[in-house]
């Protein structure tokens, strides 16, 4: 399919935002949450900004953005509607957490009231993290449920979306903790490296599937004949390229796709993993290595997401 840059940036940036939101929310249930309320607030605001920017990118892909709200009415049958609903629901605990941490930073309440608010941080943070993960799950399911696009209708599509979102959030979390001179637990860093390499492995399994996948129907079946019947077009469907051919039949050369896959692999998975391991060996390097890892990851994910769309073929291309 023709890669729409609005959707590419939407899925990458909102995925990173939801990943960071999930990490910030779920670490509030553990001792891994930084002691600095200001740092937690900054990371929370950043995650909300990334999510909001991603959602704004997605509206540019719509012909009538003002009608976007109507899609949410189909939540019983549509993963797109469920994604929209979870995206809105996630704002509620996230903004509540934002209000609590803001109050704790500026200390507008009495000390006793602040202590009472702290008791709700873990609960609200946990709900916020689960809502963020649920939103990304719905995003992955939008693509995985499309049987008309065999490259997406695969059981690893949604897990990869979730993994890449969590990995993005982890690298953002590590980078911010390092920049603000907070010691990052080596377990968290090594876990992030592990998640990176698992995502790397699953992505290559997915790409191998894309290379071999075929449409579940043939031209013969499409017109009511036996599956093995040989069908051939007497003439092209159109003399010139039309909208469907441009959007649904986008073609990327195999050699270019392979080069982009290797670039995405090195940029999104291998180099970030090496950078994080260097930071584990010598923690003084962690601020710069985590920042480099984050930049490489973003570049790699944008390339990976471009390939995700460019290598997908819609079943309608059989007509052409």
N, C-alpha and C positions, 0 to 999 in steps of 0.2 A: 504494500500500500504506500501511497505517497506520504512521506513523513511530514506531519504538521508540527511546526516548531512550537506553536502555542501549547500543544499537548505534551511535547517532549519536555519543555521547561516546566510545565505544570506538574507532571509526574515526578520529575527529578527534584524540584524545589519543595513541593508539598510533601513528597516522600521523606526528604531530609527533615523538614519541619515536624512532621508527625513522628518520625523516628526520635528526634531530640525531645519532643514533648513526652513520648513514651518513656524514655530514659529518665528524664527529670521527674516524671510522675511516679514511676515504679521505684526509683532509688529513694524516694521519700518514705518508702516502707522499710528501708534498710539503713544500715550505718554508713552506706556509701555516699549519701547526700552530703555535699560540702557544708561546712559550718557557716559559711558566709551566706546570709539571706540575700544580700545584694547580688552576689554571683548567681544564685538560683533564680532570682527575679530577672536578671539580664538574659539568662538562657531561656527562660520561659517566654519573655517578650520576643526574643529572636525566633523561637519556634513558631509563635503566632504570626510574626511578620512573614516568615517563609511560607507558612500555610496560606496566608491571605494573598501574598504575591502569586503563589501557585494557582489559587482559585481565580484570581484576576486574569492570569494567562489563559485559563480554561474558557473564560467567557468570550475571549476574542475568537475562539474557534466556532462559536455559535452564530448562526445566521441572525437570530433574534434573541440576544442576551436577556432582554426584558421578560422573555417567556420561560426562563430557566426554572423558575419556581414551580411550573406546572409538572416538570419531570418528577418531582418528589411525591406526587399523588399516586404513582405506580409502585410504591415500595413493596407491595405484596408479591410482585412478579419481576421487578427490575432491579438488578444490582446497581445500576446507575442511580436510581432513586434512593436505594439504601445507602450508597456512598454519600449522597447529598444530605440525607438526614443525619447520618453519623457525623458528617463534617460540621453540621450546625450544633448537634448535641455536644460535641467535643468542646466547643467554645464555652459552654456553661461551666463545667468544673475548672477549665483552664483560666477563665476570667475570675472565678471565685478564688483560685489559688493566687492569681495575680494581685487581687485586692488584699488578701491576707498578708502576702509577703511585702506588698507596698506599705501596708499599715505597720508592719514590723520594722521596716526600714526607716520610715519617717517618724515612727512612734507617736502617732496621733491619738492612740488609745492609752488608757492607763496600763501600767505594767501587768496588773492582774488580768485585764482583758486580753492582753497579748498572749499571756500564758494559756488562757482558755482557747484562743485561736490556734495555737500551736498543736493542740490536741486533734484538730480537724485536718491538719496538713496531710498526714499519712492517708487518711480516708479519701479525701478529695484527690490527692495525688494518684492514688491507686485507681480510682474511677477514671481519672483523666488519661492515665496510661493505657488502660483497657479500651477506652473509647478511641484513642489514637490508633492503636493496633487494629481495632475493628474497622476503622475507616480505610486503612491501607488494604486490609483483607478484601473489602468490598471493591476497591479499585482493581485489584488483581482479578477478582471474579468477573468483572465486567468483560475483560478480554478472554479469560479462560472459558467462559460460558458460550462464546461465539462459535458454534459448530461450522458456520460458513467460512471460517478462517482457520484451517487445520493447524497452522503454525502456532496459534494462540490456544487452541482447544487441547491443552496438554496439562497433565496433573502438576507439573513443576512451575507453571506460569505464576500462580498465586504465591507459593512458597518463596520464589525468587524475588517477587515484589516485596514481600515482607522482610526477607533477609537484607536486601539492599537498603530498605528504609531504616531498619535497625542499625545496620553498619554505618550509614550516614549519620544517624543520631549519635552513635557511640563516638565517632571521630570528632564530631562537633563538641560533644561533652568533654572528651579528653583534651582537645585543643584549648577550650575555654578554661578548664581547670588549670592547665599548664601555664597559659598566658597570665592568669591571675595568681601564679606562684603557689597553687595548691598541689600538694603531692598526690599524684594519681596512683591508686592501688595497682600494683603489677598484675594482679589477677584480672582486673578489668581490661588492662592493655592486652594481655595474652589471650583473654577471651575474645577481644575485638579482632585480633589476628586470626584466631581460629574461625570466627564467623566470616571473615574476609575470604579465607581459603575454602571454606565450605561453599560460599556463594560462587567463588571462582569455579569450583568443581561442578556445581549444579548448572552453571551457565554454559559450560562446555558440553555437558550432557544435553542441555536444551538445544544448543547450536547443532549438535550431531543429529538430533531429532529433526530439526528444521531442514537439514540437508537431505533427509530421507523421506520426509512426510509427503504424502500424496492426497489428492482430493478423494473423499469417500464415495463420490459418484463419478461416472464417466459421461461423456457426451451422449453416448447411446442411451444410458439410463435416463438422462435429462429429457429425452424426447420419447420415452416409453418403450425403448427396445431392450433386448437382452444386453447384459453388461459387457460381454465379449464381442458384441457386434462392432465391426469397424465402421466408424462414422467420419466423414471428411467434408469440410466446407467447400462448396463449389466456388464461392466468392467470399471476400472479406465482408464482415458485418458492416463496416463503414469504410468510406474512401479516405477519410481523415480521422485523426485521433479525437475522441470525444471525452466527456467528463469522466465517465466510468473507467475508460482505459487509462486516463491519467491518474485517477485516484485509487482505483482498485488493482490496476495491473502494473504498478511501478516496478521497474526492473533494475536491480543493482548487479553489476558484473561479479562473478564468483571470485575473481582474483582481488577485486577491490574489497569485497565483503571479508575475505580472509585477512587482508591487511588491517582492516578496521577492527576485526575481532582481536587480533594480536595487540593492537594499540589499546583497545578497551581493557584487555586482560592485564597488560603491564600497568596502565594508568590507574585502573580502578581497584586492582587486587594485589598485584605483586609488589609494586613500588610502595604503596601505603603500608603493606605488611612489613617490608624491610625497614621503613622509616620508624614504625612503632617499636620494632625489635631493637633498633639502635637506641631509642629512648629508654628502653628497659635496661639495656647494658649500662648506659650513663644517663641518669635522670636530668642532668644539666642540659642535655640536648633535646629534651622532650618538647619544649615550647616551639622550637624551629622545625623539628622533625614531624611533629603532629600537624603543624600548619602546612608543611609541604605535602604530607599524606592527604590532608583534606582537599587541597587544590587539585592534586592528581586524581583523587576519587571523583570529584565533580566533573572534571574533563572526561574521565573514563565512563562515568554514568551517562553523560550526555551522548557520547558515541554509542554506548550499548543500547540506549533507548532509541536512537536514530535507527540502528540496525533492527531493533525489535519491530519497528513499523515497516522499514524498507524491505525486509525479507519476507514479510507476510503477504500472501496472495489470497484474494477473495475468490470463492467458488464461481462467481459470475464471469471471471476471466476465461472459463471454459468456452463461453459463447464466442469469444474472440480468437 
